[in-house]
Amino acid sequence: KYDQWHRVSYNGQVGYVIADFMKMSPTVQPFDPPRLGLSTLDTVYRTLPYISATVAGPLEKNSLVTASAIVTTYTGSTKNKWYKTTYNGKTAYVYVGDVKIISSDDAIAFEAYLTAQGFPESYKKLLRGIHEDYPKWVFKAQNTGLDWSYALSKQQKIGVSLLSSSTSEAWKSFESGAYDFTKNAYVGFDGSWNAADARVVAYYLDPRNFLNDTAIYQFMDHKFDADSQTTAMIRAIAAGSFMDTDSYATLIYNSGQAAGVNPNVITSIIRQEQGIYGTSGSISGTYPGYEGIFNYFNVGAYTTSTMSAVERGLWWAKGAGVGDTSYGRPWSSRTKSVTGGAMYYKANYLD
């Protein structure tokens, strides 16, 4: 049964032909200038504008496509439209339903901005997706000048990148120096930490694995900016923790402003170091021998042959045994500890 027909004109007469008995010629509509588009899902380029054509190569979601024309083809009576583009220097086609044309001035300007910043294409395709949802976010490229292999080799050195001893064994290293096969046990670093597997280190060192709307906050600018940072933000980050009070929010904001450090970062660091309950001896003010001394950032807090991590941190906060007064030490109050910790962070990390 044939129920699809084409109405045609032939030798001055109009008639009908069964669609399956006709091959429709493609029509091409060139674009001048070429149009920019973003792939909306993981798809492919094809060598010809037909679904049955050979695959020319992969096209990942949020990759940029330059369309020089739109091509209309037919499979029987089914009409399909394809964008004519290039892949590896050769003509290729991608189905129009898999591409969203960039038409707004904002989107076009954003592409130009990413290029001017020097972001590689592998970064661009991820940032485009975030920009769609958060158009006011500003992305700034920071070129470290470090070769990837060099940086990776430094971070993969046994004893540098550590995991909690409770972490899955699949994440831990079995290399020499990381695992003692004579004792059937992992080597401990800085107390009870274990060396991370080289593949885990490589995953976490690659920023592209974290360019999404939650993990991207680890790349947030750490400088103070009164226009974009507020005590309300601090309260949101501190929600559910011991810092979830107006007094803490004010203290942290003022400390960040004085040191020139993003107070949201300060809040995150303290929450990371002290947990949600804040019950560590580092900030209790009652640790034996160090009463009235506080170390919110856990600066200098690591295990030695004679001191626990908490004691070592409080020893440093009091003046490192020699009465050192840098960074406002001794940190004999909560205010001094938070303010001095922000100063320490600015000098030793941000700067």
C-alpha beads as a LAMMPS data file, in Angstrom:
LAMMPS data file: protein, C-alpha beads

351 atoms
350 bonds

1 atom types
1 bond types

-500.0 500.0 xlo xhi
-500.0 500.0 ylo yhi
-500.0 500.0 zlo zhi

Masses

1 110.0

Atoms # bond

1 1 1 0.000 0.000 0.000
2 1 1 1.389 3.396 -1.000
3 1 1 -0.087 6.398 0.765
4 1 1 2.652 8.988 0.167
5 1 1 2.607 10.828 -3.181
6 1 1 4.325 13.823 -4.737
7 1 1 2.348 16.302 -6.824
8 1 1 4.483 16.981 -9.914
9 1 1 4.439 18.854 -13.198
10 1 1 5.686 17.082 -16.359
11 1 1 5.347 18.071 -20.026
12 1 1 2.896 20.796 -19.080
13 1 1 0.645 18.461 -17.145
14 1 1 0.107 18.051 -13.372
15 1 1 0.073 14.561 -11.917
16 1 1 1.056 12.416 -8.927
17 1 1 3.919 9.983 -8.374
18 1 1 4.374 7.502 -5.536
19 1 1 6.928 9.037 -3.157
20 1 1 8.958 5.823 -2.846
21 1 1 9.544 5.849 -6.621
22 1 1 11.187 9.297 -6.598
23 1 1 14.533 10.574 -5.391
24 1 1 14.352 14.224 -4.394
25 1 1 17.375 16.389 -5.153
26 1 1 18.875 18.206 -2.163
27 1 1 18.363 21.950 -1.936
28 1 1 21.109 24.144 -0.532
29 1 1 20.571 27.529 1.109
30 1 1 23.929 29.235 1.739
31 1 1 24.441 31.446 4.787
32 1 1 26.138 34.785 4.340
33 1 1 27.821 35.251 6.711
34 1 1 28.141 31.699 8.115
35 1 1 26.115 31.042 11.256
36 1 1 27.464 29.889 14.606
37 1 1 25.751 27.126 16.531
38 1 1 26.206 24.957 19.608
39 1 1 25.573 21.217 19.648
40 1 1 22.768 20.438 22.077
41 1 1 23.815 16.853 22.773
42 1 1 26.577 14.363 22.005
43 1 1 26.136 13.557 18.318
44 1 1 28.167 13.083 15.103
45 1 1 29.189 14.736 11.853
46 1 1 28.326 12.802 8.669
47 1 1 30.051 12.781 5.296
48 1 1 26.735 13.394 3.470
49 1 1 23.412 14.946 4.554
50 1 1 21.678 11.604 5.114
51 1 1 21.110 9.631 8.322
52 1 1 22.573 6.550 6.588
53 1 1 25.770 8.368 5.566
54 1 1 29.177 7.462 6.967
55 1 1 30.122 9.090 10.270
56 1 1 32.855 11.692 9.748
57 1 1 33.590 12.137 13.426
58 1 1 32.199 12.895 16.906
59 1 1 30.529 16.131 17.955
60 1 1 30.375 16.642 21.725
61 1 1 27.674 18.619 23.490
62 1 1 28.250 22.408 23.598
63 1 1 30.876 22.270 20.840
64 1 1 30.901 25.185 18.413
65 1 1 29.654 24.574 14.855
66 1 1 30.134 26.962 11.924
67 1 1 27.312 26.393 9.437
68 1 1 27.927 27.636 5.872
69 1 1 24.540 26.483 4.552
70 1 1 21.402 24.532 5.336
71 1 1 20.785 21.479 3.139
72 1 1 17.348 19.871 2.670
73 1 1 17.290 16.188 1.720
74 1 1 14.571 13.550 1.463
75 1 1 14.270 9.938 2.531
76 1 1 11.233 8.865 0.599
77 1 1 8.710 11.542 1.521
78 1 1 10.482 12.454 4.772
79 1 1 12.180 15.823 4.656
80 1 1 15.368 16.362 6.698
81 1 1 17.488 19.443 7.170
82 1 1 21.255 19.450 7.780
83 1 1 23.856 22.097 8.470
84 1 1 26.787 22.061 6.090
85 1 1 30.013 22.550 8.021
86 1 1 33.549 21.169 8.210
87 1 1 35.265 18.446 10.216
88 1 1 39.042 17.996 10.141
89 1 1 39.226 20.297 7.147
90 1 1 36.630 18.392 5.080
91 1 1 32.981 19.105 4.330
92 1 1 30.628 17.454 6.805
93 1 1 26.995 17.632 7.854
94 1 1 25.182 17.689 11.179
95 1 1 21.444 17.301 11.732
96 1 1 19.766 20.649 12.476
97 1 1 17.908 19.194 15.454
98 1 1 21.245 18.583 17.162
99 1 1 22.425 22.197 16.900
100 1 1 21.190 25.455 18.428
101 1 1 22.072 28.485 16.318
102 1 1 23.634 31.356 18.251
103 1 1 21.659 34.405 17.254
104 1 1 21.819 36.753 20.250
105 1 1 24.447 39.458 20.521
106 1 1 25.269 38.152 24.002
107 1 1 26.069 34.649 22.789
108 1 1 28.213 35.916 19.940
109 1 1 30.037 38.306 22.282
110 1 1 30.572 35.457 24.748
111 1 1 32.292 33.369 22.064
112 1 1 34.566 36.281 21.220
113 1 1 35.317 36.769 24.935
114 1 1 36.285 33.108 25.464
115 1 1 38.639 33.303 22.491
116 1 1 40.184 36.555 23.721
117 1 1 40.742 34.984 27.148
118 1 1 42.619 32.128 25.497
119 1 1 40.405 29.262 26.658
120 1 1 41.040 26.017 24.704
121 1 1 38.069 24.462 22.913
122 1 1 37.910 21.694 25.543
123 1 1 37.183 24.406 28.143
124 1 1 34.878 26.424 25.891
125 1 1 32.366 23.634 25.309
126 1 1 31.917 23.244 29.080
127 1 1 31.763 26.969 29.830
128 1 1 29.113 27.492 27.138
129 1 1 26.737 25.184 28.959
130 1 1 27.222 27.032 32.238
131 1 1 26.821 30.400 30.498
132 1 1 23.436 29.307 29.177
133 1 1 22.190 28.911 32.760
134 1 1 24.203 31.706 34.415
135 1 1 24.762 34.463 31.836
136 1 1 26.062 36.934 34.439
137 1 1 28.939 34.723 35.585
138 1 1 32.345 35.935 34.414
139 1 1 35.045 33.414 33.480
140 1 1 38.673 34.542 33.519
141 1 1 41.435 32.315 32.173
142 1 1 44.490 31.953 34.377
143 1 1 47.447 30.612 32.448
144 1 1 49.765 29.091 35.040
145 1 1 52.608 28.672 32.570
146 1 1 53.050 25.118 33.868
147 1 1 53.330 22.136 31.556
148 1 1 50.617 19.577 32.334
149 1 1 52.994 16.610 32.507
150 1 1 55.372 18.519 34.782
151 1 1 52.604 19.583 37.178
152 1 1 51.124 16.092 37.209
153 1 1 54.477 14.480 38.002
154 1 1 54.920 16.790 40.992
155 1 1 51.440 16.046 42.343
156 1 1 51.803 12.304 41.770
157 1 1 54.953 12.115 43.868
158 1 1 54.309 9.697 46.728
159 1 1 53.391 11.585 49.895
160 1 1 52.198 14.782 48.187
161 1 1 48.564 13.969 47.328
162 1 1 46.895 12.196 50.229
163 1 1 43.584 10.546 51.058
164 1 1 41.854 9.740 54.316
165 1 1 42.688 6.214 55.459
166 1 1 38.962 5.409 55.299
167 1 1 38.854 6.065 51.542
168 1 1 38.165 3.145 49.197
169 1 1 41.227 1.071 48.308
170 1 1 40.421 1.653 44.621
171 1 1 41.559 5.253 45.122
172 1 1 44.805 4.468 46.948
173 1 1 48.278 3.915 45.532
174 1 1 50.057 0.567 45.660
175 1 1 53.344 2.025 44.412
176 1 1 56.620 1.632 46.236
177 1 1 56.620 3.918 49.243
178 1 1 52.830 4.037 49.356
179 1 1 52.165 0.408 50.284
180 1 1 54.304 -1.919 52.405
181 1 1 53.874 -5.419 50.966
182 1 1 55.971 -6.948 53.751
183 1 1 53.399 -5.736 56.278
184 1 1 50.369 -5.863 53.981
185 1 1 49.529 -2.285 54.942
186 1 1 49.411 1.220 53.517
187 1 1 52.136 3.652 54.522
188 1 1 50.814 6.458 56.712
189 1 1 51.583 10.123 56.009
190 1 1 50.979 12.995 58.428
191 1 1 49.305 10.639 60.833
192 1 1 46.835 8.279 59.182
193 1 1 46.667 9.613 55.599
194 1 1 47.475 7.430 52.565
195 1 1 48.905 8.219 49.131
196 1 1 46.393 8.685 46.295
197 1 1 46.506 6.569 43.151
198 1 1 48.141 8.344 40.199
199 1 1 44.924 8.152 38.141
200 1 1 42.923 9.776 40.929
201 1 1 45.462 12.609 41.127
202 1 1 45.272 13.144 37.361
203 1 1 41.460 13.306 37.495
204 1 1 41.374 15.886 40.275
205 1 1 44.172 17.983 38.794
206 1 1 42.271 18.470 35.524
207 1 1 39.933 21.510 35.855
208 1 1 37.736 20.280 33.012
209 1 1 36.355 17.541 35.259
210 1 1 34.833 20.215 37.499
211 1 1 33.415 22.788 35.084
212 1 1 29.789 22.438 36.154
213 1 1 27.516 24.712 38.156
214 1 1 28.486 23.246 41.535
215 1 1 32.124 22.138 41.433
216 1 1 33.167 25.296 39.562
217 1 1 33.110 27.218 42.847
218 1 1 36.548 25.805 43.641
219 1 1 37.866 28.160 40.941
220 1 1 36.134 31.235 42.353
221 1 1 38.199 34.425 42.507
222 1 1 39.694 34.655 45.996
223 1 1 40.065 38.435 46.028
224 1 1 37.737 40.709 47.999
225 1 1 35.010 42.410 45.963
226 1 1 32.458 44.519 47.832
227 1 1 30.113 44.530 44.825
228 1 1 29.628 40.769 44.724
229 1 1 30.284 39.547 48.285
230 1 1 27.920 39.988 51.228
231 1 1 27.255 38.729 54.740
232 1 1 24.131 37.041 53.350
233 1 1 26.362 34.892 51.147
234 1 1 28.464 33.989 54.177
235 1 1 25.350 32.906 56.076
236 1 1 24.297 30.758 53.110
237 1 1 27.667 28.981 53.023
238 1 1 27.706 28.619 56.826
239 1 1 24.114 27.355 56.998
240 1 1 23.726 24.493 59.435
241 1 1 27.153 25.004 60.963
242 1 1 28.424 26.648 64.151
243 1 1 29.176 29.768 62.057
244 1 1 25.549 30.305 61.094
245 1 1 25.153 33.524 63.098
246 1 1 25.231 37.226 62.307
247 1 1 28.261 37.725 64.571
248 1 1 30.323 35.160 62.657
249 1 1 29.166 36.552 59.306
250 1 1 30.222 40.053 60.331
251 1 1 33.561 38.853 61.694
252 1 1 34.372 36.887 58.551
253 1 1 33.265 39.678 56.212
254 1 1 35.347 42.280 58.047
255 1 1 38.352 39.933 58.108
256 1 1 38.101 39.357 54.383
257 1 1 37.752 43.053 53.679
258 1 1 40.779 43.920 55.832
259 1 1 42.960 41.233 54.246
260 1 1 41.633 41.645 50.699
261 1 1 40.322 38.070 50.601
262 1 1 36.915 36.836 49.408
263 1 1 34.990 36.186 52.679
264 1 1 33.106 33.325 51.001
265 1 1 36.441 31.556 50.635
266 1 1 37.289 32.212 54.285
267 1 1 33.951 30.710 55.331
268 1 1 34.551 27.641 53.169
269 1 1 38.060 27.136 54.566
270 1 1 36.881 27.315 58.171
271 1 1 33.997 24.953 57.458
272 1 1 36.421 22.552 55.775
273 1 1 38.913 22.716 58.655
274 1 1 36.528 22.789 61.635
275 1 1 33.499 20.876 60.358
276 1 1 29.886 21.885 60.963
277 1 1 30.006 21.623 64.750
278 1 1 33.271 23.422 65.505
279 1 1 34.165 21.146 68.404
280 1 1 37.867 20.750 67.624
281 1 1 40.418 21.649 70.265
282 1 1 41.874 24.038 67.686
283 1 1 39.104 26.560 68.402
284 1 1 37.805 25.528 71.828
285 1 1 40.105 27.911 73.680
286 1 1 40.485 25.295 76.409
287 1 1 43.225 23.008 75.072
288 1 1 45.622 22.179 77.954
289 1 1 48.672 24.414 77.859
290 1 1 47.134 26.652 75.186
291 1 1 44.085 28.056 76.959
292 1 1 42.711 31.121 75.213
293 1 1 44.501 30.340 71.907
294 1 1 42.550 29.729 68.660
295 1 1 43.504 28.486 65.176
296 1 1 40.469 28.482 62.867
297 1 1 42.516 27.851 59.720
298 1 1 44.622 25.056 61.277
299 1 1 47.761 26.855 60.133
300 1 1 50.803 24.766 61.034
301 1 1 48.604 21.959 62.344
302 1 1 50.330 18.718 61.459
303 1 1 51.554 15.730 63.413
304 1 1 55.183 15.596 64.615
305 1 1 57.102 13.129 66.775
306 1 1 56.326 15.218 69.868
307 1 1 53.047 17.003 69.047
308 1 1 49.593 16.135 67.799
309 1 1 48.239 18.160 64.871
310 1 1 46.007 20.232 67.174
311 1 1 48.827 20.995 69.614
312 1 1 51.230 21.872 66.795
313 1 1 48.672 24.291 65.331
314 1 1 48.031 26.005 68.657
315 1 1 51.780 26.192 69.316
316 1 1 52.132 28.027 65.999
317 1 1 49.122 30.281 66.717
318 1 1 50.655 31.296 70.062
319 1 1 53.913 32.383 68.436
320 1 1 55.716 29.195 67.357
321 1 1 57.566 28.920 70.630
322 1 1 59.559 32.109 70.016
323 1 1 56.844 34.720 70.417
324 1 1 56.426 35.357 66.684
325 1 1 53.936 38.215 66.150
326 1 1 53.411 37.961 62.376
327 1 1 49.780 37.780 61.196
328 1 1 48.624 39.312 64.479
329 1 1 49.866 36.466 66.674
330 1 1 49.294 35.343 69.330
331 1 1 45.780 34.494 68.245
332 1 1 44.360 34.976 71.714
333 1 1 40.758 35.528 70.581
334 1 1 38.417 34.263 67.916
335 1 1 38.585 37.617 66.151
336 1 1 42.381 37.571 66.046
337 1 1 42.432 34.022 64.743
338 1 1 39.981 34.647 61.893
339 1 1 41.500 38.015 60.974
340 1 1 45.068 36.729 61.249
341 1 1 44.176 33.570 59.333
342 1 1 42.811 35.678 56.481
343 1 1 46.066 37.674 56.441
344 1 1 48.083 34.445 56.387
345 1 1 45.979 33.076 53.528
346 1 1 46.389 36.292 51.522
347 1 1 50.169 36.339 51.931
348 1 1 50.915 32.642 51.482
349 1 1 48.315 31.508 48.970
350 1 1 46.504 34.320 47.187
351 1 1 49.596 36.456 46.627

Bonds

1 1 1 2
2 1 2 3
3 1 3 4
4 1 4 5
5 1 5 6
6 1 6 7
7 1 7 8
8 1 8 9
9 1 9 10
10 1 10 11
11 1 11 12
12 1 12 13
13 1 13 14
14 1 14 15
15 1 15 16
16 1 16 17
17 1 17 18
18 1 18 19
19 1 19 20
20 1 20 21
21 1 21 22
22 1 22 23
23 1 23 24
24 1 24 25
25 1 25 26
26 1 26 27
27 1 27 28
28 1 28 29
29 1 29 30
30 1 30 31
31 1 31 32
32 1 32 33
33 1 33 34
34 1 34 35
35 1 35 36
36 1 36 37
37 1 37 38
38 1 38 39
39 1 39 40
40 1 40 41
41 1 41 42
42 1 42 43
43 1 43 44
44 1 44 45
45 1 45 46
46 1 46 47
47 1 47 48
48 1 48 49
49 1 49 50
50 1 50 51
51 1 51 52
52 1 52 53
53 1 53 54
54 1 54 55
55 1 55 56
56 1 56 57
57 1 57 58
58 1 58 59
59 1 59 60
60 1 60 61
61 1 61 62
62 1 62 63
63 1 63 64
64 1 64 65
65 1 65 66
66 1 66 67
67 1 67 68
68 1 68 69
69 1 69 70
70 1 70 71
71 1 71 72
72 1 72 73
73 1 73 74
74 1 74 75
75 1 75 76
76 1 76 77
77 1 77 78
78 1 78 79
79 1 79 80
80 1 80 81
81 1 81 82
82 1 82 83
83 1 83 84
84 1 84 85
85 1 85 86
86 1 86 87
87 1 87 88
88 1 88 89
89 1 89 90
90 1 90 91
91 1 91 92
92 1 92 93
93 1 93 94
94 1 94 95
95 1 95 96
96 1 96 97
97 1 97 98
98 1 98 99
99 1 99 100
100 1 100 101
101 1 101 102
102 1 102 103
103 1 103 104
104 1 104 105
105 1 105 106
106 1 106 107
107 1 107 108
108 1 108 109
109 1 109 110
110 1 110 111
111 1 111 112
112 1 112 113
113 1 113 114
114 1 114 115
115 1 115 116
116 1 116 117
117 1 117 118
118 1 118 119
119 1 119 120
120 1 120 121
121 1 121 122
122 1 122 123
123 1 123 124
124 1 124 125
125 1 125 126
126 1 126 127
127 1 127 128
128 1 128 129
129 1 129 130
130 1 130 131
131 1 131 132
132 1 132 133
133 1 133 134
134 1 134 135
135 1 135 136
136 1 136 137
137 1 137 138
138 1 138 139
139 1 139 140
140 1 140 141
141 1 141 142
142 1 142 143
143 1 143 144
144 1 144 145
145 1 145 146
146 1 146 147
147 1 147 148
148 1 148 149
149 1 149 150
150 1 150 151
151 1 151 152
152 1 152 153
153 1 153 154
154 1 154 155
155 1 155 156
156 1 156 157
157 1 157 158
158 1 158 159
159 1 159 160
160 1 160 161
161 1 161 162
162 1 162 163
163 1 163 164
164 1 164 165
165 1 165 166
166 1 166 167
167 1 167 168
168 1 168 169
169 1 169 170
170 1 170 171
171 1 171 172
172 1 172 173
173 1 173 174
174 1 174 175
175 1 175 176
176 1 176 177
177 1 177 178
178 1 178 179
179 1 179 180
180 1 180 181
181 1 181 182
182 1 182 183
183 1 183 184
184 1 184 185
185 1 185 186
186 1 186 187
187 1 187 188
188 1 188 189
189 1 189 190
190 1 190 191
191 1 191 192
192 1 192 193
193 1 193 194
194 1 194 195
195 1 195 196
196 1 196 197
197 1 197 198
198 1 198 199
199 1 199 200
200 1 200 201
201 1 201 202
202 1 202 203
203 1 203 204
204 1 204 205
205 1 205 206
206 1 206 207
207 1 207 208
208 1 208 209
209 1 209 210
210 1 210 211
211 1 211 212
212 1 212 213
213 1 213 214
214 1 214 215
215 1 215 216
216 1 216 217
217 1 217 218
218 1 218 219
219 1 219 220
220 1 220 221
221 1 221 222
222 1 222 223
223 1 223 224
224 1 224 225
225 1 225 226
226 1 226 227
227 1 227 228
228 1 228 229
229 1 229 230
230 1 230 231
231 1 231 232
232 1 232 233
233 1 233 234
234 1 234 235
235 1 235 236
236 1 236 237
237 1 237 238
238 1 238 239
239 1 239 240
240 1 240 241
241 1 241 242
242 1 242 243
243 1 243 244
244 1 244 245
245 1 245 246
246 1 246 247
247 1 247 248
248 1 248 249
249 1 249 250
250 1 250 251
251 1 251 252
252 1 252 253
253 1 253 254
254 1 254 255
255 1 255 256
256 1 256 257
257 1 257 258
258 1 258 259
259 1 259 260
260 1 260 261
261 1 261 262
262 1 262 263
263 1 263 264
264 1 264 265
265 1 265 266
266 1 266 267
267 1 267 268
268 1 268 269
269 1 269 270
270 1 270 271
271 1 271 272
272 1 272 273
273 1 273 274
274 1 274 275
275 1 275 276
276 1 276 277
277 1 277 278
278 1 278 279
279 1 279 280
280 1 280 281
281 1 281 282
282 1 282 283
283 1 283 284
284 1 284 285
285 1 285 286
286 1 286 287
287 1 287 288
288 1 288 289
289 1 289 290
290 1 290 291
291 1 291 292
292 1 292 293
293 1 293 294
294 1 294 295
295 1 295 296
296 1 296 297
297 1 297 298
298 1 298 299
299 1 299 300
300 1 300 301
301 1 301 302
302 1 302 303
303 1 303 304
304 1 304 305
305 1 305 306
306 1 306 307
307 1 307 308
308 1 308 309
309 1 309 310
310 1 310 311
311 1 311 312
312 1 312 313
313 1 313 314
314 1 314 315
315 1 315 316
316 1 316 317
317 1 317 318
318 1 318 319
319 1 319 320
320 1 320 321
321 1 321 322
322 1 322 323
323 1 323 324
324 1 324 325
325 1 325 326
326 1 326 327
327 1 327 328
328 1 328 329
329 1 329 330
330 1 330 331
331 1 331 332
332 1 332 333
333 1 333 334
334 1 334 335
335 1 335 336
336 1 336 337
337 1 337 338
338 1 338 339
339 1 339 340
340 1 340 341
341 1 341 342
342 1 342 343
343 1 343 344
344 1 344 345
345 1 345 346
346 1 346 347
347 1 347 348
348 1 348 349
349 1 349 350
350 1 350 351
